[in-house]
Amino acid sequence: MKTLLEKLNNAPIVLIMIVGLALSVFLFYSMMKAAENGNVLMVILLAIAISIVSILISKVIKTYYMKSLI
């Protein structure tokens, strides 16, 4: 069974970038709305979610370019 990174590595890189950008925009928007409401816990959780998404996208892009060099 393939892992999530192996499945993402087979997808086109432009599609991964668009999905990652859209997800990041939604998470940032949600974080700003939570900050306006004064919900500190949600702001922290959304910041962690944004960092997880960015780490995942950067790993996929790195693996894609390393695979293209071989």
Backbone as JSON, one array per atom type, in Angstrom:
{
  "sequence": "MKTLLEKLNNAPIVLIMIVGLALSVFLFYSMMKAAENGNVLMVILLAIAISIVSILISKVIKTYYMKSLI",
  "N": [[0.84, -1.18, 0.0], [0.57, 2.19, -0.87], [2.12, 5.07, 0.55], [1.07, 8.34, 1.73], [2.82, 10.33, 0.81], [4.03, 9.01, -1.36], [1.86, 8.73, -3.07], [1.29, 11.43, -3.56], [3.62, 12.18, -4.85], [3.35, 11.15, -7.37], [1.5, 12.73, -8.57], [0.8, 15.59, -10.67], [3.01, 18.38, -10.35], [2.11, 21.01, -10.46], [-0.59, 20.84, -9.85], [-0.43, 19.98, -7.21], [0.76, 22.23, -6.06], [-1.27, 24.17, -6.45], [-3.41, 23.11, -4.94], [-2.2, 23.07, -2.41], [-1.74, 25.82, -2.04], [-4.38, 26.81, -2.05], [-5.4, 25.5, 0.21], [-3.76, 26.58, 2.19], [-4.46, 29.3, 2.05], [-7.15, 29.15, 2.87], [-6.77, 28.2, 5.5], [-5.28, 30.32, 6.64], [-7.19, 32.37, 6.43], [-9.17, 31.35, 8.11], [-7.72, 31.39, 10.48], [-7.37, 34.13, 10.91], [-10.01, 34.91, 11.27], [-10.57, 33.54, 13.65], [-8.8, 34.86, 15.31], [-9.92, 37.4, 15.34], [-12.2, 36.85, 16.79], [-11.1, 36.31, 19.2], [-10.22, 33.81, 19.97], [-7.83, 32.09, 21.2], [-6.82, 29.47, 21.33], [-7.74, 28.24, 18.94], [-6.35, 29.78, 17.1], [-3.71, 29.03, 17.6], [-3.86, 26.26, 17.0], [-4.58, 26.37, 14.28], [-2.34, 27.65, 13.24], [-0.45, 25.64, 13.63], [-1.54, 23.73, 11.9], [-1.2, 25.03, 9.44], [1.59, 25.05, 9.29], [2.1, 22.3, 9.12], [0.94, 21.67, 6.65], [2.56, 23.22, 4.96], [5.06, 22.01, 5.36], [4.56, 19.44, 4.37], [3.99, 19.99, 1.65], [6.44, 21.1, 0.86], [8.14, 18.89, 1.19], [7.11, 17.16, -0.75], [7.62, 18.61, -3.1], [10.41, 18.74, -3.0], [11.07, 16.01, -3.2], [10.02, 15.5, -5.72], [11.68, 17.07, -7.41], [14.16, 15.93, -6.83], [13.75, 13.39, -7.77], [13.48, 13.93, -10.46], [16.04, 14.6, -11.16], [17.43, 12.26, -11.22]],
  "CA": [[0.0, 0.0, 0.0], [1.36, 3.4, -1.0], [1.93, 6.09, 1.57], [0.54, 9.59, 1.21], [3.86, 11.02, 0.03], [4.22, 8.3, -2.62], [0.73, 9.08, -3.93], [1.44, 12.82, -3.97], [4.76, 12.31, -5.75], [2.94, 10.76, -8.72], [0.59, 13.76, -9.09], [1.51, 16.72, -11.29], [3.49, 19.32, -9.34], [1.29, 22.22, -10.51], [-1.81, 20.54, -9.11], [-0.08, 19.96, -5.79], [0.97, 23.62, -5.65], [-2.55, 24.85, -6.4], [-4.15, 22.6, -3.79], [-1.52, 23.55, -1.22], [-2.0, 27.25, -1.92], [-5.78, 27.0, -1.67], [-5.54, 25.06, 1.6], [-3.08, 27.56, 3.04], [-5.3, 30.5, 2.08], [-8.3, 28.87, 3.73], [-6.33, 28.12, 6.89], [-4.95, 31.68, 7.08], [-8.44, 33.09, 6.6], [-9.79, 30.84, 9.34], [-6.93, 31.84, 11.61], [-7.67, 35.54, 11.13], [-11.36, 34.98, 11.84], [-10.47, 33.1, 15.04], [-8.12, 35.92, 16.04], [-10.9, 38.48, 15.55], [-13.12, 36.42, 17.83], [-10.36, 36.19, 20.44], [-10.06, 32.4, 20.3], [-6.39, 31.86, 21.13], [-6.56, 28.05, 21.08], [-7.91, 27.96, 17.52], [-5.26, 30.43, 16.37], [-2.53, 28.16, 17.74], [-4.09, 25.02, 16.25], [-4.54, 26.67, 12.85], [-0.94, 27.91, 12.88], [0.18, 24.32, 13.52], [-2.04, 23.1, 10.67], [-0.54, 25.71, 8.32], [2.97, 24.57, 9.21], [2.08, 20.91, 8.65], [0.67, 21.72, 5.2], [3.74, 23.73, 4.25], [6.11, 20.99, 5.42], [4.18, 18.37, 3.45], [4.16, 20.47, 0.28], [7.87, 21.24, 0.57], [8.71, 17.54, 1.03], [6.68, 16.62, -2.05], [8.35, 19.33, -4.15], [11.81, 18.3, -2.93], [11.15, 14.65, -3.74], [9.76, 15.59, -7.16], [12.87, 17.56, -8.1], [15.23, 14.94, -6.67], [13.43, 12.27, -8.67], [13.7, 14.36, -11.85], [17.49, 14.66, -11.39], [17.97, 10.91, -11.4]],
  "C": [[0.88, 1.24, 0.0], [1.08, 4.36, 0.15], [1.42, 7.37, 0.91], [1.57, 10.32, 0.36], [4.1, 10.34, -1.31], [3.08, 8.62, -3.59], [0.87, 10.51, -4.44], [2.59, 13.0, -4.95], [4.4, 11.94, -7.19], [2.0, 11.78, -9.35], [1.41, 14.87, -9.74], [1.84, 17.79, -10.24], [2.65, 20.59, -9.32], [0.0, 22.02, -9.72], [-1.56, 20.53, -7.61], [0.12, 21.38, -5.26], [-0.36, 24.37, -5.52], [-3.37, 24.41, -5.2], [-3.52, 23.09, -2.49], [-1.75, 25.03, -0.98], [-3.43, 27.51, -1.47], [-6.01, 26.59, -0.21], [-4.9, 26.05, 2.56], [-3.9, 28.85, 3.15], [-6.5, 30.31, 2.98], [-7.91, 28.83, 5.2], [-5.95, 29.49, 7.45], [-6.21, 32.5, 7.32], [-9.14, 32.65, 7.89], [-9.05, 31.31, 10.58], [-7.22, 33.31, 11.92], [-9.06, 35.73, 11.72], [-11.34, 34.56, 13.32], [-9.77, 34.15, 15.89], [-9.05, 37.1, 16.3], [-11.86, 38.13, 16.67], [-12.43, 36.25, 19.18], [-10.15, 34.75, 20.9], [-8.59, 32.01, 20.11], [-6.07, 30.41, 20.79], [-6.69, 27.71, 19.59], [-6.82, 28.61, 16.68], [-4.01, 29.56, 16.43], [-2.69, 26.88, 16.93], [-4.04, 25.26, 14.74], [-3.12, 27.0, 12.39], [-0.17, 26.59, 12.75], [-0.26, 23.62, 12.24], [-1.38, 23.72, 9.43], [0.9, 25.21, 8.18], [3.05, 23.13, 8.73], [1.86, 20.86, 7.14], [1.9, 22.19, 4.44], [4.89, 22.74, 4.27], [5.81, 19.86, 4.43], [4.39, 18.79, 2.0], [5.64, 20.6, -0.07], [8.55, 19.89, 0.41], [8.34, 16.94, -0.33], [7.45, 17.29, -3.18], [9.81, 18.9, -4.17], [11.96, 16.91, -3.54], [10.92, 14.65, -5.24], [11.01, 16.03, -7.91], [14.06, 16.61, -7.94], [15.01, 13.76, -7.6], [13.69, 12.66, -10.12], [15.2, 14.47, -12.17], [18.09, 13.3, -11.68], [17.71, 10.39, -12.79]]
}
